[in-house]
Amino acid sequence: MSTSWWQNKAYCDGSSTIRTVERTMGQWVATARYCALVAMAGLSACTTISDRASTEIGHALNAPSALTVEGDTLNIGLLRRFYGRHDFEPVWDNHPAQAQAILKAIAHAGDQGLDPALFHADLLRDDSNLTPLERELLLSDAALSYADALAHGAVPPERRADNQALTPAAVDVAAKVRQSLDTPDPAAMIEGLAPTTPTYHILRQALRSCRSVGPTERRKVLDCQRRIEVNLERQRWLPRVMPADRIVVNVADERLVAYRDDQPVLATRVIVGQDATRNQSPEFQAVIAASLFNPPWVVPKDIVAREMLPRISRDPTYLARNRMIMLPNGEIEQMAGPEAGLGLLMFDMPNRFDVYLHDTPDRSLFNRANRRISHGCIRVQKSRELAALLLKEPLTAIDQDIATGQTTRHDLPMGVSVFVVYQTVFVDENGVLRYAPDFYNRDPALWEQLHRPPRRPHASHSASRPV
């Protein structure tokens, strides 16, 4: 379906001036999603516990301050939801076999690229100084946090950088752990929350392989291990079942792969955001709703102020030469045409970053080894072929519509999901394990979040109690 261009939106190769507001909204949405999930579980973790929860556990979970055991902070929200299903009574004394199975699984969390210390493995391994209540709550928090890390990632969205916005579908991990108590192998049910994709499986195999290198290669082993661990975490941020028709842009690899019926049908180079933090391409999911032919380029105010106004002050003919006009709101619009900033095609995929896939008039840029030159948007080398694939039309039809010179919108028969990822170790469309440079330097910060700092020597028996 083709319609005339009528909407003046900032479809741009750049950053949005409203990102600060969007970041705040993103945090609010994350909180709202959490509270909604809690409401589904029938117990509010956003408020205090009902007065009828007058047990020792209920009193501990109703404390107004943070809940800690030997210096480890527990997740009160998850614990309230879990114990709400057990009338706030102890659980593990009646399930000793299940407790041991979960403890064993947590001790081997490193096989999933996770630090067992995140789940209190050290405290639970030597629990002689814990009170019965402390051990009960610590074991529950370990099981719940491990399940949560496998289901959603160990680093929740609110603890990530604003440009790391991928999240899988929400899972009620309190319900899953509760259900696991009725099975002979609770660890299997909990570990079933992790991705089961071929990529996740291959990365885990690669992690085992790099650990098998001899002690003389210690530094090489640590580097290999760290790279794979952070990319296992990034896999946990993706849906457990990827759409059969999808587009995956791996920013770190500077390539796009389109899939139809789970089979790769198009691979192409892309241009991605510059190394400067404000211009880096983010990690997010969106849905392409339409292709825009001969789109104008509306340059956001922040790019206008930072880059274009200085040029205009030096060259008064700059706007006219580039077929641009200054808009009343401070933006600049470049008229559509083969030399326009967005090229001949733009793919409409609304998202809070205002980052889009589009064409470019400068085709020679795709020959560069370093293609990190945009303001965040993704320029696609085979944009015409991608449009034909998405619209399910022959390439000749795409070329004919472009040749009219008119700005038109062509709705897709059905929206197609786009995943913009940053994977420095990944499995390509041919099933081959590959490595890409961490040019945005995101791996070290993520690795730090996945590992607990070493516990101080004398802190283990002197920290605050939960009650």
C-alpha positions in Angstrom: 0.0 0.0 0.0 1.4 3.4 -1.0 0.4 6.7 0.5 1.7 10.3 0.2 4.2 11.6 2.7 2.3 13.7 5.1 3.9 13.5 8.5 6.8 15.7 9.4 8.9 13.4 11.8 12.6 13.5 12.5 13.5 10.4 10.6 17.2 11.0 10.9 20.6 9.7 11.1 21.2 11.1 14.6 20.4 11.3 18.3 17.2 12.7 19.7 17.0 15.7 21.9 14.4 14.0 24.1 16.6 11.0 25.0 17.0 12.3 28.6 13.2 12.2 29.0 13.0 8.9 27.2 15.6 7.4 29.6 13.4 8.5 32.6 10.4 7.1 30.9 12.3 3.8 30.2 13.0 3.5 33.9 9.4 4.2 34.8 8.2 1.6 32.3 10.6 -1.0 33.7 9.2 -0.4 37.2 5.7 -0.5 35.9 6.3 -3.8 34.1 7.7 -5.2 37.3 4.7 -4.1 39.4 2.4 -5.5 36.7 4.1 -8.9 36.9 3.9 -8.8 40.6 0.2 -8.1 40.4 -0.3 -11.1 38.2 1.4 -13.2 40.9 -1.3 -12.0 43.4 1.1 -10.4 45.8 2.3 -6.8 45.7 6.1 -6.3 46.2 5.6 -2.6 45.6 3.9 -2.3 49.0 4.2 -3.8 52.4 3.0 -7.3 53.3 -0.5 -7.8 54.6 -0.8 -7.9 58.4 -1.9 -11.5 58.2 1.7 -12.4 57.3 2.7 -12.4 60.9 5.3 -15.2 60.7 9.0 -14.7 61.3 9.6 -14.6 57.6 6.7 -12.2 57.0 8.1 -9.8 59.6 11.6 -10.0 58.0 10.2 -9.3 54.5 8.1 -6.4 55.8 11.2 -4.5 57.0 11.3 -0.9 55.6 15.1 -1.1 55.1 17.2 -3.2 52.7 17.3 -6.9 53.6 20.8 -8.2 54.0 22.5 -11.4 55.2 26.2 -11.3 55.9 26.5 -8.2 53.6 24.6 -9.7 50.7 21.5 -7.7 49.7 18.4 -9.9 49.0 15.7 -9.2 46.5 12.7 -8.4 48.7 10.3 -8.2 45.8 11.0 -11.7 44.6 11.0 -13.1 48.1 7.6 -11.6 48.9 6.2 -13.1 45.8 7.7 -16.5 46.5 6.7 -16.7 50.2 3.3 -15.3 49.4 2.7 -18.6 47.8 3.8 -20.4 50.9 1.9 -18.3 53.6 5.3 -16.9 54.6 6.3 -20.2 56.1 9.7 -21.9 55.7 10.1 -23.9 52.5 13.5 -25.7 52.4 13.3 -27.9 55.5 10.5 -29.7 53.8 12.4 -30.0 50.5 15.9 -31.0 51.4 16.6 -32.9 48.2 15.4 -30.0 46.0 17.5 -27.6 48.1 20.7 -29.6 47.5 19.9 -29.9 43.8 19.5 -26.1 43.5 22.7 -25.5 45.5 24.6 -27.8 43.2 23.3 -26.0 40.1 24.2 -22.6 41.5 27.7 -23.8 42.3 28.0 -24.6 38.6 26.5 -21.3 37.4 29.8 -20.6 35.7 28.7 -23.0 33.0 26.1 -20.4 32.1 28.7 -17.6 32.2 27.5 -16.5 35.6 29.4 -15.9 38.8 28.1 -18.2 41.5 28.9 -15.5 44.1 26.0 -13.5 42.7 23.7 -16.2 44.1 25.4 -16.4 47.6 27.2 -19.6 46.7 30.1 -18.9 49.1 27.8 -18.1 52.1 25.6 -21.2 51.4 28.6 -23.4 51.0 29.8 -22.5 54.6 26.5 -21.8 56.4 27.5 -22.8 59.9 27.3 -19.2 61.1 23.9 -18.5 59.6 20.7 -18.6 61.7 17.9 -20.9 60.4 16.0 -17.8 59.1 19.0 -16.4 57.4 19.8 -19.7 55.6 16.1 -20.0 54.6 15.9 -16.6 53.1 19.4 -16.8 51.5 18.6 -20.1 49.8 15.3 -18.8 48.5 17.0 -15.6 47.2 19.7 -17.7 45.5 17.2 -19.9 43.7 15.0 -16.9 42.7 17.9 -14.7 41.6 19.5 -17.5 39.6 16.2 -18.2 37.9 15.8 -14.5 37.2 19.3 -14.2 35.7 18.6 -17.1 33.4 15.1 -15.9 32.4 15.9 -12.2 32.0 19.6 -11.7 32.2 21.7 -11.1 35.4 21.9 -7.4 34.7 18.4 -5.9 34.7 17.5 -3.0 32.3 17.7 -0.4 35.1 21.3 -1.3 35.8 22.4 -1.2 32.2 23.4 1.8 30.1 20.5 3.6 28.5 21.6 2.3 25.0 21.2 -1.3 26.2 17.5 -1.8 25.9 16.9 -5.4 24.8 14.6 -7.4 27.1 13.0 -10.8 26.7 9.4 -11.6 27.6 8.6 -11.4 31.4 8.6 -14.7 33.3 7.2 -15.1 36.8 10.3 -16.7 38.3 8.7 -16.9 41.8 6.0 -19.2 40.3 8.7 -21.2 38.4 10.7 -21.8 41.5 7.6 -22.8 43.4 6.7 -25.3 40.6 10.2 -26.7 40.7 9.7 -27.9 44.3 7.3 -30.4 43.1 9.7 -32.0 40.6 12.5 -34.5 41.1 14.9 -32.2 39.3 14.2 -28.6 40.2 17.5 -27.4 38.8 16.5 -28.6 35.3 13.3 -26.6 35.4 15.1 -23.5 36.6 17.9 -23.9 34.0 15.3 -24.4 31.4 14.6 -20.7 31.7 17.9 -20.0 29.9 17.9 -19.7 26.1 17.9 -22.9 24.2 19.0 -21.5 20.9 21.8 -23.0 18.9 23.8 -19.8 19.5 23.5 -20.0 23.3 24.5 -23.7 23.1 27.6 -23.0 20.9 28.7 -20.2 23.1 28.5 -22.4 26.2 30.6 -25.0 24.3 33.1 -22.3 23.4 33.3 -21.3 27.1 34.1 -24.8 28.1 36.8 -25.0 25.4 38.5 -21.8 26.3 38.7 -22.9 30.0 40.5 -26.1 28.9 43.5 -24.2 27.6 46.6 -25.0 29.7 47.8 -22.8 32.6 50.6 -21.2 30.6 47.9 -19.4 28.6 46.3 -17.9 31.6 45.8 -14.4 30.1 44.4 -15.8 26.9 41.9 -18.0 28.9 40.7 -15.1 30.9 40.2 -12.9 27.9 38.3 -15.6 26.0 36.2 -16.4 29.1 35.2 -12.8 29.7 34.3 -12.2 26.0 32.0 -15.3 25.9 30.4 -14.6 29.3 29.3 -11.1 28.4 27.8 -12.4 25.1 26.0 -15.2 26.9 24.4 -12.5 28.9 23.4 -10.6 25.8 21.8 -13.7 24.5 19.7 -13.8 27.7 18.3 -10.4 26.7 16.7 -11.8 23.6 13.4 -13.6 23.1 13.5 -17.3 23.9 11.9 -17.9 20.5 13.0 -15.5 17.8 10.5 -14.5 15.1 10.9 -16.7 12.0 10.9 -13.6 9.9 13.3 -11.1 11.3 16.2 -8.7 10.7 19.3 -8.8 12.9 21.8 -6.0 12.8 25.0 -6.9 14.7 26.6 -3.5 15.3 29.9 -5.0 16.4 30.1 -6.9 13.1 28.8 -4.0 11.1 26.5 -6.4 9.2 22.8 -7.0 8.7 21.2 -10.4 8.2 17.5 -10.9 7.2 15.8 -14.1 7.9 12.6 -15.6 6.4 11.2 -18.8 7.8 14.2 -18.9 10.1 16.6 -19.1 7.1 19.0 -16.3 6.2 18.0 -14.8 2.9 20.0 -11.6 2.8 23.3 -10.4 4.3 24.8 -7.0 3.8 27.2 -4.5 5.2 25.9 -1.6 7.3 27.3 1.7 8.6 26.8 2.2 12.3 27.2 4.9 14.9 30.5 6.6 15.8 32.6 5.6 18.8 31.5 8.7 20.8 29.0 7.6 23.4 26.3 10.1 22.2 26.5 8.7 18.6 26.8 5.0 19.3 24.1 2.7 17.8 22.0 1.3 20.7 20.8 -2.2 21.4 17.1 -2.5 21.0 14.2 -4.2 19.3 11.7 -2.5 17.0 9.2 -3.5 14.2 9.5 -2.3 10.7 6.0 -1.2 9.6 6.7 0.4 6.3 9.3 1.4 3.7 9.5 5.1 2.8 10.6 5.9 -0.8 12.5 9.1 -1.5 12.3 10.3 2.1 13.3 13.8 3.2 15.8 14.1 6.0 14.7 16.1 9.0 17.9 16.8 11.0 17.3 17.0 14.8 18.1 20.2 16.6 21.0 18.8 18.5 22.8 17.9 15.3 21.8 21.2 13.8 23.3 23.1 16.7 26.4 21.0 17.0 27.4 20.5 13.4 25.3 22.5 10.9 25.1 26.0 12.4 28.9 26.3 12.4 28.9 25.4 8.7 26.2 27.8 7.9 28.0 30.6 9.7 31.1 29.9 7.6 29.2 29.4 4.3 25.9 31.3 3.9 25.1 29.2 0.8 25.3 25.9 2.6 21.5 25.4 3.0 20.7 26.3 -0.6 23.5 24.1 -2.0 22.3 21.1 0.0 18.6 21.7 -0.8 17.9 22.4 2.9 15.5 24.7 4.7 15.5 25.9 8.3 12.3 24.9 10.1 10.7 27.2 12.7 11.4 24.6 15.5 15.1 24.8 14.9 15.4 21.6 12.9 16.6 21.5 9.3 14.9 19.6 6.5 16.7 18.4 3.5 14.4 17.8 0.5 14.1 14.3 -0.9 16.3 13.2 -3.7 19.2 11.0 -4.6 21.6 13.2 -2.6 19.4 13.4 0.5 21.0 12.2 3.7 18.6 9.2 4.0 19.2 8.2 0.4 16.4 6.7 -1.6 14.8 4.5 1.1 14.1 4.6 4.8 12.5 1.8 6.9 9.9 3.1 9.4 10.6 1.3 12.7 9.4 3.6 15.6 11.6 3.4 18.7 12.6 5.7 21.5 16.1 6.2 20.2 14.9 7.6 16.8 17.3 5.2 15.2 16.3 3.8 11.8 17.6 1.7 8.9 18.0 3.7 5.7 19.9 4.1 2.4 22.7 6.6 1.8 23.8 8.6 -1.3 27.5 7.8 -0.6 27.8 4.2 -1.6 31.6 4.2 -1.4 31.5 4.3 2.4 30.5 0.6 2.5 34.0 -0.3 1.2 35.6 1.0 4.4 36.9 -1.4 7.0 35.8 1.0 9.7 32.2 1.9 9.1 31.4 3.6 12.4 30.6 7.0 10.9 26.9 7.7 11.5 25.1 9.5 14.3 23.5 6.3 15.5 21.3 5.2 12.6 22.0 2.2 10.4 22.8 2.8 6.8 22.2 -0.4 4.7 24.2 -1.2 1.6 21.6 -3.4 0.0 18.7 -1.2 0.9 16.8 -1.8 -2.3 17.0 -5.6 -1.9 15.9 -5.3 1.7 12.9 -3.3 0.6 12.0 -5.9 -2.0 12.3 -8.6 0.6 10.1 -6.8 3.2 7.5 -5.7 0.7 7.5 -9.1 -1.0 7.9 -7.3 -4.4 10.3 -7.7 -7.3 13.3 -5.4 -7.3 12.1 -3.9 -10.5 9.0 -2.7 -8.8 11.1 -1.1 -6.1 13.2 0.7 -8.7 10.1 1.9 -10.5 8.6 3.5 -7.4 11.9 5.2 -6.5 12.2 6.5 -10.1 9.0 8.6 -9.6 10.9 10.9 -7.2 7.8 11.1 -5.1 7.9 10.6 -1.3 5.6 7.7 -0.6 5.0 5.2 2.2 4.6 1.5 1.4 3.2 -0.5 4.3 4.6 -4.0 4.8 2.1 -6.9 4.5 3.1 -7.7 8.1 5.4 -5.9 10.5 8.9 -7.5 10.7 10.9 -7.4 14.0 14.4 -5.8 13.9 17.0 -6.7 16.6 19.9 -4.3 16.8 22.4 -6.1 18.9 26.0 -5.7 19.9 27.6 -9.1 20.0 31.4 -9.4 20.1 31.2 -13.2 20.1 28.4 -14.6 18.0 27.3 -17.4 15.7 26.9 -16.1 12.1 24.2 -17.1 9.6 26.3 -20.0 8.5 26.6 -21.5 12.1 30.2 -20.4 12.5 31.5 -19.0 15.8 33.0 -15.6 15.1 34.6 -12.7 17.1 34.1 -9.0 16.5 36.0 -6.1 18.0 34.6 -4.4 21.1 35.0 -0.9 19.5 32.4 0.7 21.8 34.2 -0.8 24.8 31.0 -2.2 26.3 32.4 -5.6 27.3 34.4 -4.6 30.4 31.6 -2.7 32.1 29.2 -5.6 31.5 31.6 -8.2 32.7 32.1 -6.2 36.0 28.3 -6.2 36.5 28.3 -10.0 36.0 30.8 -10.6 38.8 30.7 -9.9 42.5 33.9 -8.3 43.9 35.8 -10.6 46.2 34.4 -10.7 49.7 36.5 -8.9 52.3 38.3 -11.4 54.6 36.5 -10.5 57.8 33.1 -9.3 56.5 31.4 -12.7 56.2 30.3 -12.9 59.8 29.9 -9.3 60.8 27.3 -7.9 58.4 23.8 -6.9 59.3 21.1 -9.5 60.0 17.8 -9.6 58.2 15.6 -9.2 61.3 
